[in-house]
Amino acid sequence: MFTQSFSVYYSPLNFLATKTQGVITAIRNKDEQIVKKLLAMGVHTGMPITLEQRFPAFVIRVGRTRIAIDKDIANSIKVRVTTRS
């Protein structure tokens, strides 16, 4: 019998609070160039991600890299939350 409880929480990056940590589960955007640009910057599914700042731009940490992105691009990144602030 299971005695441990757990929850799974998925969200687009732009809905998360600062200092929230998670794992990238998908990158989806109608503009394929945006997806290619994120992949070129090292933003891949399965990578750990932290939202460091929301304003004036979204600043994310993926691995050891910090990247500033706008709200539309942040909406393209889907995250499984591991630690909420």
DSSP file (Angstrom, degrees, kcal/mol; ACC not computed):
  #  RESIDUE AA STRUCTURE BP1 BP2  ACC     N-H-->O    O-->H-N    N-H-->O    O-->H-N    TCO  KAPPA ALPHA  PHI   PSI    X-CA   Y-CA   Z-CA
    1    1 A M              0   0    0      0, 0.0     2,-0.3     0, 0.0     0, 0.0   0.000 360.0 360.0 360.0 140.8    0.0    0.0    0.0
    2    2 A F        +     0   0    0      1,-0.2     3,-0.0     2,-0.0     0, 0.0  -0.588 360.0 169.6 -74.9 130.3    1.2    3.5   -0.8
    3    3 A T        +     0   0    0     -2,-0.3     2,-0.3     2,-0.0    -1,-0.2   0.522  56.4  80.6-113.3 -13.5    1.9    5.6    2.2
    4    4 A Q        -     0   0    0      2,-0.0     2,-0.3     0, 0.0    -2,-0.0  -0.683  65.1-152.1 -93.3 148.7    3.6    8.5    0.5
    5    5 A S        +     0   0    0     -2,-0.3     2,-0.3     2,-0.0    -2,-0.0  -0.880  17.3 171.6-115.5 153.3    1.7   11.3   -1.3
    6    6 A F        -     0   0    0     -2,-0.3     2,-0.3     2,-0.0    -2,-0.0  -0.972  16.2-151.2-151.1 163.2    2.8   13.3   -4.2
    7    7 A S        -     0   0    0     -2,-0.3     2,-0.5     2,-0.0    -2,-0.0  -0.986   7.3-146.7-138.0 150.4    1.4   15.8   -6.6
    8    8 A V        -     0   0    0     -2,-0.3     2,-0.5     2,-0.0    74,-0.1  -0.978  16.8-174.8-118.7 126.9    2.3   16.7  -10.1
    9    9 A Y        -     0   0    0     72,-0.5    72,-3.0    -2,-0.5     2,-0.3  -0.974   0.8-175.9-129.0 116.5    1.9   20.4  -11.2
   10   10 A Y  E     +A   80   0A   0     -2,-0.5    70,-0.2    70,-0.2    68,-0.0  -0.861  12.6 157.5-111.7 146.3    2.4   21.5  -14.8
   11   11 A S  E     -A   79   0A   0     68,-2.3    68,-3.0    -2,-0.3     2,-0.2  -0.986  46.0 -99.2-160.9 150.4    2.3   25.1  -16.0
   12   12 A P  E >   -A   78   0A   0      0, 0.0     3,-1.8     0, 0.0     4,-0.4  -0.519  45.4-116.0 -65.2 147.4    3.4   27.4  -18.7
   13   13 A L  G >  S+     0   0    0     64,-2.8     3,-1.6    61,-0.9    62,-0.2   0.842 110.8  63.5 -57.7 -37.2    6.5   29.3  -17.4
   14   14 A N  G 3  S+     0   0    0     60,-0.6    -1,-0.3     1,-0.3    61,-0.1   0.604  98.3  56.9 -70.2  -8.6    4.7   32.7  -17.5
   15   15 A F  G <  S+     0   0    0     -3,-1.8    -1,-0.3    59,-0.2    -2,-0.2   0.529  89.6  97.5 -92.9  -7.9    2.2   31.6  -14.9
   16   16 A L  S <  S-     0   0    0     -3,-1.6     2,-0.2    -4,-0.4     3,-0.1  -0.408  73.3-118.6 -85.5 157.3    4.8   30.7  -12.3
   17   17 A A    >   -     0   0    0      1,-0.1     3,-1.4    -2,-0.1    34,-0.2  -0.512  44.7 -83.4 -84.5 159.1    6.1   32.8   -9.4
   18   18 A T  T 3  S+     0   0    0      1,-0.2    34,-0.2    -2,-0.2    67,-0.2  -0.267 114.4  27.9 -61.9 152.6    9.7   33.8   -9.1
   19   19 A K  T 3  S+     0   0    0     32,-3.6     2,-0.3     1,-0.3    -1,-0.2   0.482  85.0 143.0  71.3   6.8   12.1   31.3   -7.6
   20   20 A T    <   -     0   0    0     -3,-1.4    31,-2.2    31,-0.4     2,-0.3  -0.602  35.2-157.0 -76.1 135.6   10.0   28.4   -8.8
   21   21 A Q  E     +CB  50  83A   0     62,-2.8    61,-2.6    -2,-0.3    62,-1.9  -0.843  25.8 132.3-113.8 151.0   12.0   25.5  -10.0
   22   22 A G  E     -CB  49  81A   0     27,-2.5    27,-2.7    -2,-0.3     2,-0.4  -0.923  49.1 -87.7-168.2-166.5   11.0   22.7  -12.3
   23   23 A V  E     -CB  48  80A   0     57,-2.1    57,-2.9    -2,-0.3     2,-0.3  -0.988  40.5-114.1-126.2 133.9   11.8   20.6  -15.3
   24   24 A I  E     + B   0  79A   0     23,-2.6    22,-3.5    -2,-0.4    55,-0.2  -0.525  34.9 174.0 -69.5 124.6   11.0   21.6  -18.9
   25   25 A T  E     -     0   0A   0     53,-2.6     2,-0.3     1,-0.4    54,-0.2   0.682  61.9  -2.5-104.4 -24.5    8.4   19.2  -20.3
   26   26 A A  E     - B   0  78A   0     52,-1.3    52,-2.8    18,-0.1     2,-0.4  -0.985  46.9-150.0-163.0 154.2    7.7   20.8  -23.6
   27   27 A I  E     + B   0  77A   0     -2,-0.3     2,-0.4    50,-0.2    50,-0.2  -0.954  30.5 169.1-129.5 112.1    8.4   23.7  -25.9
   28   28 A R        +     0   0    0     48,-2.6     2,-0.3    -2,-0.4     3,-0.1  -0.986   7.0 145.9-132.8 128.6    5.5   24.7  -28.1
   29   29 A N        -     0   0    0     -2,-0.4     6,-0.1     1,-0.1    -2,-0.0  -0.971  48.2-129.4-155.8 145.6    5.0   27.7  -30.3
   30   30 A K  S    S+     0   0    0     -2,-0.3     2,-0.9     1,-0.1    -1,-0.1   0.833  98.7  73.6 -63.7 -31.9    3.3   28.4  -33.6
   31   31 A D    >>  -     0   0    0      1,-0.2     4,-1.2    -3,-0.1     3,-1.0  -0.758  69.0-163.5 -87.4 106.1    6.5   30.1  -34.7
   32   32 A E  H 3> S+     0   0    0     -2,-0.9     4,-2.4     1,-0.3     5,-0.2   0.763  85.7  66.3 -61.9 -26.4    9.1   27.4  -35.4
   33   33 A Q  H 3> S+     0   0    0      2,-0.2     4,-2.3     1,-0.2    -1,-0.3   0.869  98.7  52.0 -63.9 -36.8   11.9   30.0  -35.3
   34   34 A I  H <> S+     0   0    0     -3,-1.0     4,-2.4     2,-0.2    -1,-0.2   0.922 109.9  48.6 -65.0 -44.0   11.2   30.7  -31.6
   35   35 A V  H  X S+     0   0    0     -4,-1.2     4,-2.4     1,-0.2    -2,-0.2   0.927 112.5  48.4 -62.0 -44.8   11.4   27.0  -30.8
   36   36 A K  H  X S+     0   0    0     -4,-2.4     4,-2.3     1,-0.2    -1,-0.2   0.887 110.3  51.9 -62.8 -39.0   14.7   26.7  -32.8
   37   37 A K  H  X S+     0   0    0     -4,-2.3     4,-1.5     2,-0.2    -1,-0.2   0.914 110.0  48.3 -65.2 -42.6   16.1   29.8  -31.0
   38   38 A L  H  <>S+     0   0    0     -4,-2.4     5,-2.6     1,-0.2     4,-0.3   0.921 111.7  49.7 -63.2 -43.1   15.3   28.3  -27.6
   39   39 A L  H ><5S+     0   0    0     -4,-2.4     3,-1.3     1,-0.2    -1,-0.2   0.899 108.9  52.7 -62.1 -40.0   16.9   25.0  -28.6
   40   40 A A  H 3<5S+     0   0    0     -4,-2.3    -1,-0.2     1,-0.3    -2,-0.2   0.807 106.2  54.2 -65.5 -29.2   20.0   26.8  -29.8
   41   41 A M  T 3<5S-     0   0    0     -4,-1.5    -1,-0.3    -3,-0.2    -2,-0.2   0.461 126.4-100.2 -83.7  -1.2   20.3   28.6  -26.5
   42   42 A G  T < 5S+     0   0    0     -3,-1.3     2,-1.0    -4,-0.3    -3,-0.2   0.599  76.5 140.6  95.2  11.9   20.3   25.3  -24.6
   43   43 A V      < +     0   0    0     -5,-2.6     2,-0.3    -6,-0.2    -1,-0.2  -0.790  27.0 155.3 -91.2 102.4   16.6   25.2  -23.6
   44   44 A H    >   -     0   0    0     -2,-1.0     3,-1.6    -3,-0.1   -20,-0.3  -0.869  49.6 -89.3-127.0 157.0   15.6   21.6  -24.1
   45   45 A T  T 3  S+     0   0    0     -2,-0.3   -20,-0.2     1,-0.2    -1,-0.0  -0.379 112.8  32.1 -62.1 145.1   13.0   19.2  -22.6
   46   46 A G  T 3  S+     0   0    0    -22,-3.5    -1,-0.2     1,-0.3   -21,-0.1   0.286  89.9 125.1  89.3  -9.5   14.2   17.5  -19.5
   47   47 A M    <   -     0   0    0     -3,-1.6   -23,-2.6   -23,-0.1    -1,-0.3  -0.586  66.3-113.5 -83.3 143.3   16.4   20.4  -18.4
   48   48 A P  E     -C   23   0A   0      0, 0.0    15,-0.9     0, 0.0     2,-0.3  -0.523  38.9-170.7 -71.3 144.3   16.1   21.9  -14.9
   49   49 A I  E     -CD  22  62A   0    -27,-2.7   -27,-2.5    13,-0.2     2,-0.4  -0.991  15.2-166.2-139.8 144.5   14.8   25.5  -15.0
   50   50 A T  E     -CD  21  61A   0     11,-1.8    11,-2.5    -2,-0.3     2,-0.8  -1.000  19.2-138.3-130.8 131.9   14.3   28.2  -12.5
   51   51 A L  E     + D   0  60A   0    -31,-2.2   -32,-3.6    -2,-0.4   -31,-0.4  -0.812  28.1 171.6 -88.0 111.4   12.3   31.4  -13.0
   52   52 A E  E     +     0   0A   0      7,-2.7     2,-0.3    -2,-0.8     8,-0.2   0.768  60.5   9.5 -93.2 -28.6   14.5   34.1  -11.5
   53   53 A Q  E     - D   0  59A   0      6,-1.4     6,-2.1     1,-0.1    -1,-0.3  -0.996  43.5-171.7-154.4 147.3   12.6   37.3  -12.5
   54   54 A R        +     0   0    0     -2,-0.3     4,-0.1     1,-0.3    -1,-0.1   0.634  59.3  88.1-112.7 -23.3    9.3   38.3  -14.1
   55   55 A F  S    S-     0   0    0      1,-0.2    -1,-0.3     4,-0.0     4,-0.0  -0.998  97.1  -1.8-139.9 138.6    9.7   42.0  -14.7
   56   56 A P  S    S-     0   0    0      0, 0.0     2,-0.3     0, 0.0    -1,-0.2  -0.995 142.1  -4.8 -79.3 -17.0   10.7   43.9  -16.9
   57   57 A A  S    S-     0   0    0     13,-0.1     2,-0.5    14,-0.0    13,-0.2  -0.937  80.6-100.0-132.4 159.4   11.6   40.6  -18.7
   58   58 A F  E     - E   0  69A   0     11,-2.1    11,-3.1    -2,-0.3     2,-0.5  -0.678  36.7-163.2 -76.8 127.7   11.4   37.0  -17.7
   59   59 A V  E     -DE  53  68A   0     -6,-2.1    -7,-2.7    -2,-0.5    -6,-1.4  -0.969  10.6-176.7-115.5 123.0   14.8   35.8  -16.6
   60   60 A I  E     -DE  51  67A   0      7,-2.9     7,-2.7    -2,-0.5     2,-0.5  -0.858  20.8-144.4-118.2 152.7   15.3   32.0  -16.5
   61   61 A R  E     +DE  50  66A   0    -11,-2.5   -11,-1.8    -2,-0.3     2,-0.5  -0.977  18.3 178.8-115.0 119.9   18.2   29.8  -15.4
   62   62 A V  E >   -DE  49  65A   0      3,-2.8     3,-2.1    -2,-0.5     2,-0.4  -0.970  68.8 -42.9-120.7 112.8   18.6   26.7  -17.5
   63   63 A G  T 3  S-     0   0    0    -15,-0.9   -21,-0.0    -2,-0.5   -20,-0.0  -0.563 124.9 -27.2  64.5-122.4   21.6   24.7  -16.3
   64   64 A R  T 3  S+     0   0    0     -2,-0.4     2,-0.4    -3,-0.1    -1,-0.3   0.273 119.6  98.8-104.0   9.1   24.3   27.3  -15.7
   65   65 A T  E <   -E   62   0A   0     -3,-2.1    -3,-2.8   -23,-0.1     2,-0.5  -0.822  57.3-154.6-104.8 134.7   22.9   29.7  -18.3
   66   66 A R  E     -E   61   0A   0     -2,-0.4     2,-0.4    -5,-0.2    -5,-0.2  -0.914  18.0-176.4-104.5 133.8   20.7   32.8  -17.5
   67   67 A I  E     -E   60   0A   0     -7,-2.7    -7,-2.9    -2,-0.5     2,-0.5  -0.993  19.8-144.8-133.9 135.0   18.4   33.9  -20.4
   68   68 A A  E     +E   59   0A   0     -2,-0.4     2,-0.3    -9,-0.2    -9,-0.2  -0.872  30.1 168.5 -98.0 130.4   16.1   36.9  -20.6
   69   69 A I  E     -E   58   0A   0    -11,-3.1   -11,-2.1    -2,-0.5     2,-0.1  -0.907  30.5-112.6-136.5 162.7   12.9   36.2  -22.6
   70   70 A D     >  -     0   0    0     -2,-0.3     4,-2.3   -13,-0.2     5,-0.2  -0.373  39.0 -96.6 -91.2 176.6    9.6   38.0  -23.2
   71   71 A K  H  > S+     0   0    0      1,-0.2     4,-2.0     2,-0.2   -57,-0.2   0.864 120.6  54.3 -62.9 -39.8    6.1   36.8  -22.1
   72   72 A D  H  > S+     0   0    0      1,-0.2     4,-0.7     2,-0.2    -1,-0.2   0.906 111.6  44.5 -64.2 -40.8    5.2   35.1  -25.4
   73   73 A I  H >> S+     0   0    0      1,-0.2     3,-0.9     2,-0.2     4,-0.6   0.893 110.6  54.8 -69.8 -38.6    8.3   33.0  -25.3
   74   74 A A  H >< S+     0   0    0     -4,-2.3     3,-0.9     1,-0.3   -61,-0.9   0.859 103.7  56.2 -60.8 -34.9    7.8   32.2  -21.6
   75   75 A N  H 3< S+     0   0    0     -4,-2.0    -1,-0.3     1,-0.2    -2,-0.2   0.736  99.6  61.3 -68.0 -22.0    4.3   31.0  -22.5
   76   76 A S  H << S+     0   0    0     -3,-0.9   -48,-2.6    -4,-0.7     2,-0.6   0.683  89.1  81.0 -77.3 -18.8    6.0   28.5  -25.0
   77   77 A I  E <<  - B   0  27A   0     -3,-0.9   -64,-2.8    -4,-0.6     2,-0.4  -0.809  66.5-160.0 -97.7 117.8    7.9   26.7  -22.2
   78   78 A K  E     -AB  12  26A   0    -52,-2.8   -53,-2.6    -2,-0.6   -52,-1.3  -0.819  12.8-164.9 -99.0 135.8    5.9   24.2  -20.3
   79   79 A V  E     -AB  11  24A   0    -68,-3.0   -68,-2.3    -2,-0.4     2,-0.7  -0.942  24.6-144.2-128.4 138.5    7.3   23.2  -16.9
   80   80 A R  E     -AB  10  23A   0    -57,-2.9   -57,-2.1    -2,-0.4   -70,-0.2  -0.919  37.7-131.2 -94.5 114.5    6.7   20.4  -14.3
   81   81 A V  E     + B   0  22A   0    -72,-3.0   -72,-0.5    -2,-0.7   -59,-0.3  -0.454  36.1 168.1 -72.9 132.5    7.1   22.2  -11.0
   82   82 A T  E    S+     0   0A   0    -61,-2.6     2,-0.4     1,-0.3   -60,-0.2   0.690  71.8  21.8-110.9 -33.1    9.4   20.6   -8.5
   83   83 A T  E     - B   0  21A   0    -62,-1.9   -62,-2.8   -64,-0.0    -1,-0.3  -0.975  67.5-159.5-140.4 123.1    9.8   23.4   -5.9
   84   84 A R              0   0    0     -2,-0.4   -64,-0.1   -64,-0.2   -65,-0.1  -0.748 360.0 360.0 -98.8 149.4    7.4   26.4   -5.4
   85   85 A S              0   0    0     -2,-0.3    -1,-0.1   -67,-0.2   -65,-0.1   0.458 360.0 360.0 -83.7 360.0    8.4   29.6   -3.8
